[in-house]
Amino acid sequence: MRHRHLLFVPLVIALLCASSAAHAGSGSTSLVVAQLYASGGNSGATYANDYVELFNRGSSSVDLTGWTVQYASAASTSWSATALSGSIAPGRAFLVQLASGGANGTALPAADATGTSNLAATGGKVAVVDSATPLSCGATAGSCAGTAGIADFVGYGTAADFEGADAAPAPDATSAISRGAGGCTDTDSNTDDFSTNAAAPVNSSAPASPCSGGGGSSSTFASASVRLQIQPVIAIALGQPTLDFGGLAAGATAPPVNESVTVTSNDTAGYTLTAHRSAFSPRDLPLGLSASAPAGGSLGAGISPTVLAALPIAPAADLTIGSTSAAAPASGDIWATKIGFAGPLPSVPAGQYTATVTYTVIPR
């Protein structure tokens, strides 16, 4: 919009699109991965072998005939399987001993099953499967979701596939990743259900720890996953959307006009504030800008609180007013800018002269 005898400064809002979180997995079941350790035998390792500890969080025994624990590296679709046998009573653990990366660490408790999978410490995928057939999914987030036979699925570290919005953390030489509440928590979110804790494997000889009372009782339970995704927010507002220098004669010097620019952003990486203008019509005039940065902000090259820097005319590159490297406070970052003319107004014909200044905020 243009107004006679007015300099118009429009409001410019940069929008961010929220990415959809990827989901993969199987839904809550009674047989889950309770612990996972991937540095067996490595330098500084607590234990000599990798292991996966299973747990029966249900109220009845699980017959393991035909079941396997399967492993694939972070983005691989090639899975190795370890056969299981026997059964797991409610509240009981089941220790699966896997490969060793060296001679470091102490021996695990007596294993209930033994395999040769060598878990990567930085990231990988482990699935509990009611089948001996190797899986063929796992290259991308969600690719294993709904696959028949998967009772539990854990992607950790750099894994490309996982349950929920992200992978569980990666274990290290002394830590395993363990499921919350002693194995009872299962919200179908690897990042929420698992945390790193000191490696402490137990086998089927350990006392039962039922999730909902006695291991042989008929009690049952259900859990609900509560999630909230905070959307990105980035916006810009001007103290006055119209700047009026009034009527001036050729050769006159006009004092700069204050324009406060408030930026709201919850992006912890910060943002960059820029500006450009259109040419005056019917003849251009030398418009410039000065600025002061808010707390935590840095002015761009050539910008100062006292000297007007020339405002470029689009499509020339914007003038960088300044930037931040953190989220703005709740009240927003206030950039105190001034817009004015670099010197006395040149001798130009009388008439109406208008231009538009555009501020833009860009996420970093």
Backbone hydrogen bonds, N-H to C=O, Kabsch-Sander energy under -0.5 kcal/mol:
donor,donor_aa,acceptor,acceptor_aa,energy
6,L,3,H,-1.8
7,L,243,L,-3.9
8,F,6,L,-0.6
8,F,355,A,-1.3
9,V,241,P,-2.3
18,A,16,L,-0.5
32,V,30,S,-0.6
32,V,55,F,-2.4
34,A,32,V,-0.6
34,A,53,E,-3.4
35,Q,53,E,-1.6
36,L,177,I,-1.6
37,Y,51,Y,-2.6
41,G,47,Y,-2.3
41,G,104,N,-0.5
42,N,39,S,-2.3
45,A,42,N,-2.3
46,T,173,A,-2.0
48,A,106,T,-2.8
50,D,99,A,-3.1
51,Y,37,Y,-1.8
52,V,96,V,-2.1
53,E,35,Q,-2.3
54,L,52,V,-0.6
54,L,94,F,-3.0
55,F,32,V,-2.2
56,N,92,R,-2.0
57,R,30,S,-3.4
57,R,55,F,-0.9
62,V,88,I,-2.2
63,D,61,S,-0.5
64,L,62,V,-0.5
64,L,86,G,-2.7
66,G,84,L,-0.5
67,W,64,L,-2.5
68,T,129,V,-2.5
69,V,82,T,-2.2
70,Q,68,T,-0.5
70,Q,127,A,-2.9
71,Y,80,S,-2.4
72,A,125,K,-2.0
74,A,123,G,-0.8
76,S,73,S,-0.8
79,W,77,T,-0.6
79,W,135,L,-0.6
80,S,71,Y,-2.6
82,T,69,V,-2.3
83,A,81,A,-0.5
84,L,67,W,-2.3
88,I,62,V,-2.0
91,G,56,N,-2.9
92,R,89,A,-1.9
94,F,54,L,-1.6
96,V,52,V,-2.5
96,V,94,F,-0.5
97,Q,95,L,-0.6
97,Q,113,A,-2.7
98,L,50,D,-2.9
99,A,117,S,-2.5
101,G,40,G,-3.7
104,N,41,G,-1.4
106,T,46,T,-2.4
112,D,95,L,-2.5
113,A,95,L,-1.5
115,G,97,Q,-3.0
119,L,117,S,-0.7
124,G,156,Y,-1.4
125,K,72,A,-2.8
126,V,154,V,-2.7
127,A,70,Q,-2.6
128,V,152,D,-2.6
129,V,68,T,-2.9
129,V,127,A,-0.6
130,D,149,G,-3.1
131,S,129,V,-1.5
143,S,140,T,-2.1
145,A,142,G,-0.9
146,G,25,G,-1.5
147,T,144,C,-2.1
150,I,147,T,-1.5
151,A,128,V,-3.2
151,A,149,G,-0.6
152,D,128,V,-1.3
154,V,126,V,-2.9
156,Y,124,G,-2.6
157,G,168,A,-2.4
158,T,122,T,-1.3
159,A,156,Y,-1.5
160,A,74,A,-2.7
164,G,24,A,-0.7
166,D,163,E,-0.5
168,A,155,G,-3.1
172,D,175,S,-1.2
176,A,197,N,-2.8
177,I,36,L,-2.3
178,S,176,A,-0.5
178,S,195,S,-2.9
179,R,34,A,-2.7
180,G,193,D,-2.2
183,G,179,R,-0.6
183,G,180,G,-1.2
184,C,181,A,-1.3
185,T,180,G,-2.2
190,N,163,E,-2.3
191,T,163,E,-0.5
191,T,166,D,-1.0
192,D,189,S,-0.5
193,D,189,S,-3.0
194,F,190,N,-1.7
195,S,178,S,-1.6
197,N,176,A,-2.7
199,A,174,T,-2.1
206,A,203,N,-1.8
209,S,91,G,-2.8
213,G,210,P,-0.5
217,S,214,G,-1.4
226,V,224,A,-0.5
227,R,225,S,-0.6
230,I,228,L,-0.6
235,A,264,T,-2.5
237,A,262,T,-2.2
239,G,260,S,-2.6
243,L,7,L,-3.9
245,F,243,L,-0.5
246,G,5,H,-0.5
248,L,246,G,-0.6
251,G,345,L,-2.4
252,A,249,A,-2.2
254,A,252,A,-0.6
257,V,339,I,-3.0
259,E,337,T,-3.1
261,V,335,W,-2.5
262,T,237,A,-3.0
262,T,260,S,-0.5
263,V,261,V,-0.6
263,V,333,D,-2.8
264,T,235,A,-2.3
266,N,233,V,-1.8
268,T,266,N,-0.7
270,G,267,D,-1.9
272,T,362,I,-2.5
273,L,322,G,-2.9
274,T,360,T,-2.9
275,A,319,L,-1.8
276,H,358,T,-1.7
277,R,312,P,-2.4
278,S,356,T,-1.9
281,S,354,T,-1.1
287,L,285,L,-1.6
288,G,340,G,-3.5
289,L,309,A,-2.3
290,S,338,K,-2.1
291,A,304,S,-2.0
292,S,336,A,-1.7
297,G,294,P,-2.4
298,S,323,S,-2.8
300,G,321,I,-2.4
303,I,300,G,-2.0
304,S,307,V,-0.7
309,A,289,L,-3.3
311,L,287,L,-2.0
314,A,277,R,-2.0
314,A,312,P,-0.5
316,A,313,I,-2.2
319,L,275,A,-3.0
320,T,318,D,-0.5
321,I,273,L,-2.0
321,I,319,L,-0.8
322,G,273,L,-1.5
323,S,298,S,-2.3
324,T,271,Y,-2.4
328,A,265,S,-2.1
332,G,329,P,-1.9
333,D,263,V,-2.8
335,W,261,V,-3.2
335,W,333,D,-0.7
336,A,292,S,-1.4
336,A,334,I,-0.6
337,T,259,E,-1.8
337,T,335,W,-1.0
338,K,290,S,-2.4
339,I,257,V,-2.5
340,G,288,G,-1.9
341,F,254,A,-0.6
342,A,286,P,-2.3
345,L,252,A,-3.0
348,V,346,P,-1.1
354,T,281,S,-0.9
357,V,8,F,-1.4
358,T,276,H,-3.0
359,Y,10,P,-0.6
359,Y,357,V,-0.5
360,T,274,T,-2.4
362,I,272,T,-2.8
364,R,270,G,-1.8
